[in-house]
């Protein structure tokens, strides 16, 4: 996401080394971690 013409605290220009990178994030809510770990392991 690029902001232009506005200043937001903590927003910086992305480094050139990260050009083309996409960060996809998924959060799963689980009730019982031990059961979930057994399922996904």
QUIGI-V307388 format. One record per run of one state. SS is the DSSP state (H for helix, E for strand, L for the rest). FROM is the first residue (numbers start at 0). TO is the last residue. Records with the same first field share a line. If there is no record, write none. Layout:
SS = FROM-TO / FROM-TO
//
This chain:
L = 0-14 / 18-31 / 40-40
H = 15-17 / 32-39
//
